[in-house]
Structure formats: structure tokens, C-alpha cells
Amino acid sequence: MGCRFRIIRRTWSSFRERRALSGQSDGWDAGRSVPGTFQKEIYEITGNQFENFNTIFQLYSLVKQRPWLLERADSLLLTPDLFNYFLTGKKRAEYTIASTTQLMDANHKIWSDTILKALGIPKSILPMIVPSGTVIGDLTGEICEELGLEPAEVIAVAGHDTQSAVVAVPTQEKDFIFISCGTWSLFGTELDAPIIGEKSLECNVSNEGGCENKTTLLKNIIGLWLVQESRRQWIREGREYSYGELEQMALEAEPFVSFIDPDAPEFVPAGNIPERIREFCLRTGQKAPESVGEVMRCINQSLALKYRYALEQIESCTGKHYEVIHMIGGGIQSKLLCQMTAGANGRKVIAGPVEATALGNIVMQMIALGMIKDVSQARSMIAQSETTYDYLPQDVHAWDVAYETFQTYIQ
């Protein structure tokens, strides 16, 4: 432990010095500039995908720029845990959301002393980690009195909304793969234990906590943010389209003319996404999409192909082949994206349920209260009560050719 501590301390110091010399901040952009040695050490402990919004970078920014906040802090509560505290007065860290911070030891499911010490983050502010489905406590007397409620138990559901959604995947297969599709797309599979090694680090896949102490191996991919923000831009320009109209225009546009890497950094901030797409295409020697339909076609086919890229990475890490892709969440209301995902991946897509996160939240409370046995039974109930839609691959050869081209634009 002491040796690993010294390695992380040394590589993190080097990281800070290099960034200071280059004029870079220690805040939000840190995740895209992590040196290899430091990256390997952190990944071996946490198994988390490096993303510039991870809690580790936010807290280290406070260490460097506003240390007095951490010195004065009594507790740090992530948003789901904060709501539980408001309701009960009890401070706990729920496992699934704690696992996203890049501060948790993925194998031992506890806060990593090594990382916290190396970064100067006080462990005393972090509450005890508890499993999903833990009864945190009862509603406080003050809340019951103010609202005229009877005492009720407050349960820590899967605070990471993706993990609540995974509980609602309508399958009884042990090995399945899913896309939780919304503003972000989370592409992954459920495992009994983390996969942490050279291949998973190379693929930058994330091991995150799941319900019943499972691990979810997944990739964070930007999702329908690109469509949402493009629509907002067109509204600012005086052209308001419904999502159905946008989908129809995309269908009418010529396929496979231009591609983007949806995860390119320029697409993360709010703003004029259509213009940034055109700039990306021109910079990479492609024909820039001009019409609304062309932009929408470019976004959707690029997302579907990025899903294939993530699928190949996950299969290379697990050594398994997945015949079916389960798509869940609000994004599956786009029939165009579901069909393109089937074609691009050459796999059957089962879409549904839309409200997967809410359903997963509910059934985890039912499990905690003994109303149903476990997640397997919950998934069976959801499969029997929710409508799903099947999409079969079409134009597979054309998608295969497009994928060869698309890979040249991944950054």
C-alpha cells in the first residue's frame, strides 16, 4: 500500500506541475489530460472511465483552488444521498452513486484511502457506503408533522439513475447488453465482478456499482443531447420543429454522407451544435451537412455507429458475444435511432421500457420491503407488464461499409 501511495503521489504531482506549466486549469478539463502512469494507478483501484466531470476532478479542483471549503465541510453527500439525508437526517453513501466518483475501490466497495490521501481529500467527510436497497431510516418527525404523514421508511434505491434503469431491463438472461438511452447513452453489461486490466483501461470502459452488489461494465457516450441542443439552436433561429418532424427530415436525407465522433469535446458544451458539426466535417475532409435533415441524419447514424464501437470494446473485454441489444429509457421514443442501432450493430434491438429508471426505483423499494424477492423477479414482472418493440437489422452491408469510414473520424 505504501509503495502504491508513493507512486500515485509522485505521478499526481508531476501531472499538476505539467498542467501548471502549460497554463491548464485543474478543474473540469482534467479528465482528458491524465498522464498514462497516473491513469493506470487510478484505474487499477477504481476501474472507472476517465471523464472530465468525475467527482475526483471536481474535488481536486477544490483542493487546489478553494481548500477552505473542504476544511470547513462536515460531510460530502452526492445528490441522491442528500435527498435521503433531508428525509431522514441520516448520512449514508449509496453504493451505485459512490462508484461513479472515481474515489471508490471497485473490488472492496469502500472509499480508497490511497487515492484520498494522494489528492489531499479528507476521508472524514465521506459517509459509510451502503448497498442499494438499504433502509436508511424513517421520515423525520418534523416532516411527518408538517405534511400530516404517517412514519415511513426511506430506502436508498440505486442512486445512479443508470443502475435503476438496468434493474428494469426486461430479460432473464445472465449475460445481456443494454443501452440506457437519453441525453447521455450508457452502453454496458452486468457482471458479478469488475473487469480491470490493460484491455479495459485501453478501451476506457467503466466499472460501476449495480444492484445486488453487481458491477456494470459500461461506456459513457454522449446521446440525444446532440439532437436536443440542435433543436434549441434552430428554435433560437426562429425554426421550431417537433422531434417527429426532425426524425422525418432525417429519414428523407441521403444516408452515410458525413459522420462525426459524438464524443468529440466540442459537442459537450451548449451552443450551436449544427455549426460545430459542419466544422467537424469540413476539418475532417467530409461534405458538411447543411439542411436540418442532413444534420439530423449525421447525428443519428453517428450515434448508432458509436454504439457499435462501444459494443466491440465491451465484447473484447468480456470475451462474450451478445445477440440482442436492449435499449431502455426516453431515447427509445426515436424509432429512427432504434432501427439504425439494429442496422449498425447487426443485432436485434429490443426497445423498452421507456420509464426504466422510475420502474427500477420502484422495484428496488419493493425488494427492500420484502414485497418481491430479488432483481430477477423484478425483471420478470416488468417484462410481463411493459410493452417492448423489436427492431431487426436492415441494410447490414451498407452499415458495415459506413462503419469502416466512421472509424477514421473517431478521436
DRENBA-235682 format. One record per residue (C-alpha): y, x, z; residue in three letters. Coordinates in steps of 0.5 Angstrom, whole numbers, plus 500, padded with zeros to 3 digits. Layout:
% residues N
PT | yy | xx | zz | resn
PT | Y | X | Z | ALA
...
This chain:
% residues 411
PT | yy | xx | zz | resn
PT | 500 | 500 | 500 | MET
PT | 505 | 506 | 502 | GLY
PT | 504 | 509 | 495 | CYS
PT | 505 | 503 | 491 | ARG
PT | 511 | 501 | 495 | PHE
PT | 514 | 508 | 493 | ARG
PT | 512 | 507 | 486 | ILE
PT | 516 | 501 | 486 | ILE
PT | 522 | 503 | 490 | ARG
PT | 522 | 509 | 485 | ARG
PT | 522 | 505 | 479 | THR
PT | 526 | 500 | 481 | TRP
PT | 532 | 505 | 483 | SER
PT | 531 | 508 | 476 | SER
PT | 532 | 501 | 473 | PHE
PT | 538 | 500 | 477 | ARG
PT | 541 | 506 | 475 | GLU
PT | 540 | 506 | 468 | ARG
PT | 543 | 499 | 468 | ARG
PT | 549 | 501 | 471 | ALA
PT | 550 | 507 | 467 | LEU
PT | 549 | 502 | 461 | SER
PT | 554 | 497 | 464 | GLY
PT | 549 | 492 | 464 | GLN
PT | 549 | 487 | 470 | SER
PT | 543 | 486 | 475 | ASP
PT | 543 | 478 | 474 | GLY
PT | 541 | 473 | 469 | TRP
PT | 539 | 478 | 463 | ASP
PT | 535 | 483 | 468 | ALA
PT | 528 | 480 | 465 | GLY
PT | 529 | 482 | 458 | ARG
PT | 530 | 489 | 460 | SER
PT | 525 | 491 | 465 | VAL
PT | 522 | 498 | 464 | PRO
PT | 515 | 499 | 463 | GLY
PT | 513 | 502 | 469 | THR
PT | 516 | 498 | 474 | PHE
PT | 514 | 492 | 470 | GLN
PT | 507 | 494 | 470 | LYS
PT | 507 | 495 | 478 | GLU
PT | 510 | 488 | 479 | ILE
PT | 506 | 484 | 474 | TYR
PT | 499 | 487 | 478 | GLU
PT | 502 | 484 | 484 | ILE
PT | 505 | 477 | 482 | THR
PT | 502 | 476 | 475 | GLY
PT | 508 | 473 | 473 | ASN
PT | 511 | 472 | 466 | GLN
PT | 518 | 476 | 466 | PHE
PT | 523 | 471 | 464 | GLU
PT | 531 | 473 | 466 | ASN
PT | 531 | 466 | 470 | PHE
PT | 526 | 468 | 475 | ASN
PT | 527 | 468 | 482 | THR
PT | 526 | 475 | 483 | ILE
PT | 532 | 477 | 479 | PHE
PT | 537 | 472 | 482 | GLN
PT | 535 | 474 | 489 | LEU
PT | 536 | 481 | 487 | TYR
PT | 543 | 480 | 484 | SER
PT | 545 | 477 | 491 | LEU
PT | 542 | 484 | 494 | VAL
PT | 547 | 488 | 489 | LYS
PT | 553 | 483 | 489 | GLN
PT | 553 | 478 | 495 | ARG
PT | 549 | 481 | 500 | PRO
PT | 552 | 478 | 506 | TRP
PT | 549 | 471 | 503 | LEU
PT | 542 | 474 | 505 | LEU
PT | 545 | 477 | 511 | GLU
PT | 547 | 470 | 514 | ARG
PT | 541 | 466 | 511 | ALA
PT | 536 | 463 | 516 | ASP
PT | 532 | 460 | 510 | SER
PT | 531 | 460 | 503 | LEU
PT | 528 | 453 | 500 | LEU
PT | 526 | 452 | 493 | LEU
PT | 529 | 445 | 491 | THR
PT | 522 | 441 | 492 | PRO
PT | 522 | 445 | 499 | ASP
PT | 529 | 443 | 500 | LEU
PT | 528 | 436 | 499 | PHE
PT | 522 | 436 | 504 | ASN
PT | 526 | 439 | 509 | TYR
PT | 531 | 434 | 508 | PHE
PT | 526 | 428 | 509 | LEU
PT | 522 | 432 | 515 | THR
PT | 526 | 437 | 518 | GLY
PT | 520 | 442 | 517 | LYS
PT | 521 | 448 | 512 | LYS
PT | 515 | 450 | 508 | ARG
PT | 514 | 453 | 501 | ALA
PT | 509 | 449 | 497 | GLU
PT | 504 | 454 | 493 | TYR
PT | 505 | 452 | 486 | THR
PT | 513 | 453 | 486 | ILE
PT | 513 | 459 | 490 | ALA
PT | 508 | 462 | 485 | SER
PT | 514 | 462 | 480 | THR
PT | 518 | 466 | 484 | THR
PT | 515 | 473 | 482 | GLN
PT | 515 | 474 | 489 | LEU
PT | 508 | 472 | 491 | MET
PT | 502 | 476 | 491 | ASP
PT | 498 | 472 | 486 | ALA
PT | 491 | 474 | 489 | ASN
PT | 492 | 473 | 496 | HIS
PT | 497 | 467 | 495 | LYS
PT | 502 | 470 | 500 | ILE
PT | 509 | 473 | 499 | TRP
PT | 509 | 480 | 497 | SER
PT | 511 | 485 | 503 | ASP
PT | 511 | 490 | 497 | THR
PT | 516 | 487 | 493 | ILE
PT | 520 | 484 | 498 | LEU
PT | 521 | 491 | 501 | LYS
PT | 522 | 495 | 495 | ALA
PT | 528 | 490 | 493 | LEU
PT | 531 | 489 | 500 | GLY
PT | 530 | 482 | 500 | ILE
PT | 529 | 479 | 507 | PRO
PT | 522 | 476 | 508 | LYS
PT | 524 | 472 | 514 | SER
PT | 528 | 467 | 510 | ILE
PT | 522 | 465 | 506 | LEU
PT | 518 | 460 | 509 | PRO
PT | 510 | 460 | 510 | MET
PT | 506 | 458 | 504 | ILE
PT | 502 | 451 | 504 | VAL
PT | 497 | 449 | 499 | PRO
PT | 499 | 443 | 494 | SER
PT | 497 | 436 | 498 | GLY
PT | 499 | 438 | 505 | THR
PT | 502 | 433 | 509 | VAL
PT | 509 | 436 | 511 | ILE
PT | 511 | 431 | 517 | GLY
PT | 514 | 425 | 518 | ASP
PT | 520 | 422 | 515 | LEU
PT | 525 | 424 | 521 | THR
PT | 527 | 418 | 526 | GLY
PT | 535 | 419 | 523 | GLU
PT | 532 | 417 | 516 | ILE
PT | 528 | 411 | 518 | CYS
PT | 533 | 408 | 523 | GLU
PT | 539 | 409 | 517 | GLU
PT | 534 | 406 | 512 | LEU
PT | 530 | 401 | 516 | GLY
PT | 524 | 404 | 514 | LEU
PT | 517 | 405 | 518 | GLU
PT | 515 | 412 | 519 | PRO
PT | 511 | 415 | 513 | ALA
PT | 508 | 422 | 512 | GLU
PT | 512 | 426 | 507 | VAL
PT | 507 | 430 | 502 | ILE
PT | 508 | 437 | 499 | ALA
PT | 506 | 435 | 492 | VAL
PT | 506 | 440 | 486 | ALA
PT | 513 | 442 | 486 | GLY
PT | 513 | 446 | 480 | HIS
PT | 513 | 440 | 475 | ASP
PT | 508 | 443 | 470 | THR
PT | 503 | 443 | 475 | GLN
PT | 504 | 436 | 477 | SER
PT | 503 | 435 | 469 | ALA
PT | 497 | 439 | 469 | VAL
PT | 494 | 434 | 474 | VAL
PT | 495 | 429 | 469 | ALA
PT | 491 | 432 | 463 | VAL
PT | 486 | 426 | 462 | PRO
PT | 480 | 431 | 461 | THR
PT | 473 | 432 | 465 | GLN
PT | 472 | 439 | 461 | GLU
PT | 473 | 445 | 466 | LYS
PT | 476 | 449 | 460 | ASP
PT | 481 | 446 | 457 | PHE
PT | 488 | 448 | 454 | ILE
PT | 495 | 444 | 454 | PHE
PT | 502 | 444 | 452 | ILE
PT | 507 | 441 | 457 | SER
PT | 512 | 439 | 452 | CYS
PT | 519 | 437 | 454 | GLY
PT | 526 | 441 | 454 | THR
PT | 521 | 447 | 455 | TRP
PT | 514 | 448 | 453 | SER
PT | 509 | 450 | 457 | LEU
PT | 502 | 452 | 454 | PHE
PT | 496 | 454 | 458 | GLY
PT | 490 | 453 | 461 | THR
PT | 487 | 452 | 468 | GLU
PT | 483 | 458 | 471 | LEU
PT | 479 | 459 | 478 | ASP
PT | 483 | 466 | 479 | ALA
PT | 488 | 470 | 476 | PRO
PT | 487 | 474 | 470 | ILE
PT | 492 | 480 | 471 | ILE
PT | 491 | 486 | 466 | GLY
PT | 493 | 490 | 461 | GLU
PT | 492 | 485 | 456 | LYS
PT | 495 | 479 | 460 | SER
PT | 501 | 484 | 461 | LEU
PT | 502 | 486 | 454 | GLU
PT | 502 | 478 | 452 | CYS
PT | 507 | 477 | 458 | ASN
PT | 503 | 471 | 460 | VAL
PT | 504 | 468 | 467 | SER
PT | 499 | 466 | 472 | ASN
PT | 502 | 461 | 476 | GLU
PT | 499 | 457 | 482 | GLY
PT | 496 | 450 | 481 | GLY
PT | 493 | 444 | 485 | CYS
PT | 487 | 445 | 489 | GLU
PT | 488 | 453 | 489 | ASN
PT | 487 | 454 | 482 | LYS
PT | 491 | 458 | 477 | THR
PT | 494 | 456 | 471 | THR
PT | 495 | 462 | 466 | LEU
PT | 501 | 460 | 461 | LEU
PT | 506 | 462 | 457 | LYS
PT | 513 | 459 | 457 | ASN
PT | 516 | 457 | 451 | ILE
PT | 523 | 454 | 449 | ILE
PT | 521 | 447 | 447 | GLY
PT | 525 | 441 | 445 | LEU
PT | 532 | 444 | 448 | TRP
PT | 533 | 446 | 440 | LEU
PT | 533 | 439 | 438 | VAL
PT | 537 | 436 | 444 | GLN
PT | 542 | 441 | 443 | GLU
PT | 543 | 441 | 436 | SER
PT | 543 | 433 | 436 | ARG
PT | 549 | 435 | 441 | ARG
PT | 552 | 439 | 436 | GLN
PT | 552 | 434 | 431 | TRP
PT | 555 | 429 | 436 | ILE
PT | 561 | 433 | 437 | ARG
PT | 562 | 434 | 430 | GLU
PT | 562 | 426 | 429 | GLY
PT | 555 | 425 | 427 | ARG
PT | 551 | 421 | 431 | GLU
PT | 543 | 421 | 430 | TYR
PT | 537 | 418 | 434 | SER
PT | 531 | 422 | 435 | TYR
PT | 528 | 418 | 430 | GLY
PT | 533 | 419 | 425 | GLU
PT | 532 | 426 | 426 | LEU
PT | 525 | 426 | 425 | GLU
PT | 525 | 422 | 419 | GLN
PT | 530 | 427 | 416 | MET
PT | 525 | 433 | 418 | ALA
PT | 520 | 430 | 414 | LEU
PT | 524 | 429 | 408 | GLU
PT | 526 | 436 | 408 | ALA
PT | 522 | 442 | 404 | GLU
PT | 517 | 445 | 408 | PRO
PT | 516 | 452 | 410 | PHE
PT | 522 | 455 | 407 | VAL
PT | 525 | 458 | 413 | SER
PT | 523 | 460 | 420 | PHE
PT | 526 | 462 | 427 | ILE
PT | 523 | 465 | 433 | ASP
PT | 524 | 459 | 438 | PRO
PT | 524 | 464 | 444 | ASP
PT | 530 | 469 | 441 | ALA
PT | 535 | 470 | 446 | PRO
PT | 541 | 467 | 442 | GLU
PT | 537 | 460 | 442 | PHE
PT | 538 | 460 | 450 | VAL
PT | 545 | 458 | 452 | PRO
PT | 548 | 451 | 450 | ALA
PT | 552 | 451 | 444 | GLY
PT | 552 | 451 | 436 | ASN
PT | 544 | 452 | 435 | ILE
PT | 544 | 449 | 428 | PRO
PT | 549 | 455 | 426 | GLU
PT | 545 | 460 | 430 | ARG
PT | 539 | 458 | 426 | ILE
PT | 543 | 459 | 420 | ARG
PT | 545 | 466 | 422 | GLU
PT | 538 | 468 | 425 | PHE
PT | 535 | 466 | 418 | CYS
PT | 540 | 470 | 414 | LEU
PT | 540 | 476 | 418 | ARG
PT | 532 | 476 | 417 | THR
PT | 533 | 475 | 410 | GLY
PT | 531 | 468 | 409 | GLN
PT | 534 | 462 | 406 | LYS
PT | 539 | 459 | 411 | ALA
PT | 537 | 451 | 413 | PRO
PT | 544 | 447 | 411 | GLU
PT | 542 | 440 | 412 | SER
PT | 541 | 436 | 418 | VAL
PT | 534 | 435 | 416 | GLY
PT | 533 | 442 | 414 | GLU
PT | 535 | 445 | 421 | VAL
PT | 530 | 440 | 424 | MET
PT | 524 | 442 | 419 | ARG
PT | 526 | 449 | 421 | CYS
PT | 526 | 448 | 429 | ILE
PT | 519 | 443 | 429 | ASN
PT | 515 | 448 | 424 | GLN
PT | 517 | 454 | 428 | SER
PT | 515 | 451 | 435 | LEU
PT | 508 | 449 | 432 | ALA
PT | 507 | 456 | 430 | LEU
PT | 510 | 459 | 436 | LYS
PT | 504 | 455 | 440 | TYR
PT | 499 | 458 | 435 | ARG
PT | 502 | 465 | 437 | TYR
PT | 501 | 463 | 444 | ALA
PT | 494 | 460 | 443 | LEU
PT | 492 | 466 | 440 | GLU
PT | 495 | 470 | 446 | GLN
PT | 491 | 466 | 451 | ILE
PT | 485 | 466 | 448 | GLU
PT | 485 | 473 | 447 | SER
PT | 486 | 474 | 455 | CYS
PT | 481 | 469 | 457 | THR
PT | 476 | 470 | 452 | GLY
PT | 475 | 463 | 450 | LYS
PT | 476 | 458 | 444 | HIS
PT | 479 | 451 | 445 | TYR
PT | 477 | 446 | 440 | GLU
PT | 482 | 441 | 443 | VAL
PT | 490 | 442 | 445 | ILE
PT | 492 | 437 | 450 | HIS
PT | 499 | 435 | 449 | MET
PT | 503 | 432 | 455 | ILE
PT | 510 | 430 | 457 | GLY
PT | 516 | 427 | 454 | GLY
PT | 516 | 431 | 448 | GLY
PT | 510 | 428 | 445 | ILE
PT | 514 | 422 | 443 | GLN
PT | 515 | 426 | 437 | SER
PT | 510 | 424 | 432 | LYS
PT | 512 | 430 | 428 | LEU
PT | 511 | 435 | 433 | LEU
PT | 504 | 433 | 435 | CYS
PT | 502 | 433 | 428 | GLN
PT | 505 | 439 | 426 | MET
PT | 502 | 442 | 432 | THR
PT | 495 | 440 | 430 | ALA
PT | 496 | 443 | 423 | GLY
PT | 499 | 449 | 425 | ALA
PT | 493 | 451 | 430 | ASN
PT | 488 | 448 | 426 | GLY
PT | 486 | 444 | 432 | ARG
PT | 485 | 437 | 434 | LYS
PT | 491 | 434 | 439 | VAL
PT | 490 | 429 | 444 | ILE
PT | 497 | 427 | 446 | ALA
PT | 498 | 423 | 452 | GLY
PT | 500 | 421 | 458 | PRO
PT | 508 | 421 | 457 | VAL
PT | 509 | 421 | 464 | GLU
PT | 504 | 426 | 466 | ALA
PT | 509 | 429 | 471 | THR
PT | 510 | 423 | 475 | ALA
PT | 503 | 421 | 475 | LEU
PT | 501 | 428 | 477 | GLY
PT | 506 | 427 | 483 | ASN
PT | 503 | 420 | 485 | ILE
PT | 495 | 422 | 485 | VAL
PT | 497 | 428 | 489 | MET
PT | 499 | 424 | 494 | GLN
PT | 493 | 419 | 494 | MET
PT | 489 | 425 | 495 | ILE
PT | 493 | 428 | 501 | ALA
PT | 492 | 421 | 504 | LEU
PT | 484 | 420 | 502 | GLY
PT | 485 | 415 | 497 | MET
PT | 482 | 419 | 492 | ILE
PT | 477 | 424 | 492 | LYS
PT | 480 | 430 | 488 | ASP
PT | 483 | 432 | 482 | VAL
PT | 477 | 431 | 477 | SER
PT | 477 | 424 | 480 | GLN
PT | 485 | 423 | 479 | ALA
PT | 484 | 425 | 471 | ARG
PT | 478 | 420 | 470 | SER
PT | 483 | 415 | 473 | MET
PT | 489 | 417 | 468 | ILE
PT | 484 | 418 | 462 | ALA
PT | 482 | 410 | 463 | GLN
PT | 489 | 408 | 464 | SER
PT | 493 | 411 | 460 | GLU
PT | 494 | 411 | 452 | THR
PT | 493 | 417 | 448 | THR
PT | 493 | 419 | 441 | TYR
PT | 489 | 423 | 437 | ASP
PT | 492 | 428 | 431 | TYR
PT | 487 | 431 | 426 | LEU
PT | 489 | 438 | 423 | PRO
PT | 492 | 437 | 416 | GLN
PT | 494 | 442 | 410 | ASP
PT | 491 | 447 | 414 | VAL
PT | 491 | 453 | 409 | HIS
PT | 499 | 452 | 408 | ALA
PT | 500 | 453 | 415 | TRP
PT | 495 | 459 | 415 | ASP
PT | 500 | 462 | 410 | VAL
PT | 506 | 460 | 413 | ALA
PT | 503 | 463 | 420 | TYR
PT | 503 | 470 | 416 | GLU
PT | 510 | 469 | 414 | THR
PT | 512 | 467 | 421 | PHE
PT | 509 | 472 | 425 | GLN
PT | 514 | 477 | 421 | THR
PT | 520 | 474 | 425 | TYR
PT | 517 | 474 | 432 | ILE
PT | 522 | 478 | 436 | GLN
